[in-house]
Amino acid sequence: MSISISSSVGLGCRNRPTDVALVQQLLNSAIKSQFLVDGLAGNATKDAIKAFQKANFKTLRPDGLINPHASTFKLLKTFYKSSSSYSNNSTLA
């Protein structure tokens, strides 16, 4: 099963609610947190993206962006659990 977002999520991005909700759910799994999955790219979401990037890519200056075909999203997708039910309209194929 592949997971995708249709546009970028994070700082200065389009932040489509369905894409943001999927990223939030994946971040909750990846960083073992449980912030609210609301489809809004607020400070908690942006901070979680940066924390994930800093921890996994050993960068001092994470960009806070998740692009559909870039390394941050590719790694984040590895935290998808097939038993989880993601409730959004992003492409789950």
C-alpha positions as CSV (number, residue, x, y, z in Angstrom):
1,M,0.0,0.0,0.0
2,S,1.4,3.4,-0.9
3,I,0.6,6.6,0.8
4,S,0.8,10.0,-0.9
5,I,0.1,13.7,-0.4
6,S,-0.9,15.9,-3.3
7,S,1.0,19.0,-2.2
8,S,3.6,20.2,0.3
9,V,3.0,20.5,4.0
10,G,4.8,22.8,6.4
11,L,6.2,26.3,6.5
12,G,4.9,28.5,3.7
13,C,3.2,25.6,1.9
14,R,-0.3,25.1,0.5
15,N,-1.2,22.9,3.5
16,R,-4.2,21.1,2.2
17,P,-6.2,19.8,5.2
18,T,-6.2,16.2,4.0
19,D,-2.5,16.2,3.4
20,V,-1.8,17.9,6.7
21,A,-4.0,15.3,8.5
22,L,-2.1,12.4,7.0
23,V,1.3,14.0,7.8
24,Q,0.1,14.6,11.4
25,Q,-0.9,11.0,11.8
26,L,2.4,9.8,10.4
27,L,4.3,12.2,12.6
28,N,2.4,10.9,15.7
29,S,3.5,7.4,14.8
30,A,7.1,8.4,13.9
31,I,7.9,10.6,16.9
32,K,5.6,8.8,19.4
33,S,3.5,11.9,20.2
34,Q,-0.2,12.4,20.2
35,F,-0.8,15.9,19.2
36,L,-4.2,16.7,17.7
37,V,-4.8,15.5,14.1
38,D,-7.0,18.4,12.9
39,G,-5.7,19.0,9.3
40,L,-4.3,22.4,10.3
41,A,-0.6,23.2,9.9
42,G,-0.2,25.0,13.2
43,N,2.8,25.5,15.4
44,A,2.7,21.9,16.9
45,T,2.7,20.4,13.4
46,K,5.5,22.6,12.1
47,D,7.5,21.9,15.2
48,A,7.0,18.2,14.9
49,I,8.1,18.3,11.2
50,K,11.3,20.1,12.2
51,A,11.9,17.7,15.2
52,F,11.5,14.7,12.8
53,Q,13.9,16.2,10.3
54,K,16.5,17.1,12.9
55,A,16.4,13.7,14.5
56,N,16.5,11.7,11.3
57,F,18.6,13.8,8.9
58,K,21.1,15.1,11.5
59,T,20.6,18.7,10.2
60,L,21.0,21.7,12.4
61,R,18.6,23.7,10.3
62,P,15.6,21.6,9.3
63,D,13.5,23.4,6.6
64,G,10.1,22.4,8.1
65,L,8.8,21.2,4.8
66,I,7.4,17.9,3.7
67,N,7.2,17.6,-0.1
68,P,5.4,14.7,-1.8
69,H,8.4,13.1,-3.4
70,A,11.3,14.3,-1.2
71,S,13.3,12.4,1.4
72,T,11.4,13.6,4.5
73,F,8.1,12.2,3.2
74,K,9.7,9.0,2.0
75,L,11.1,8.3,5.4
76,L,7.9,9.4,7.2
77,K,5.9,6.9,5.1
78,T,7.9,4.1,6.6
79,F,6.0,4.7,9.8
80,Y,2.7,3.8,8.3
81,K,1.1,0.8,9.9
82,S,-1.2,-1.2,7.7
83,S,-3.4,-1.9,10.7
84,S,-4.0,1.8,11.3
85,S,-7.0,3.5,9.8
86,Y,-6.1,6.9,8.3
87,S,-9.3,8.9,7.8
88,N,-8.6,11.5,5.2
89,N,-9.0,12.1,1.5
90,S,-5.3,11.9,0.6
91,T,-4.4,9.2,-1.9
92,L,-4.1,5.8,-0.2
93,A,-3.6,3.2,-2.9
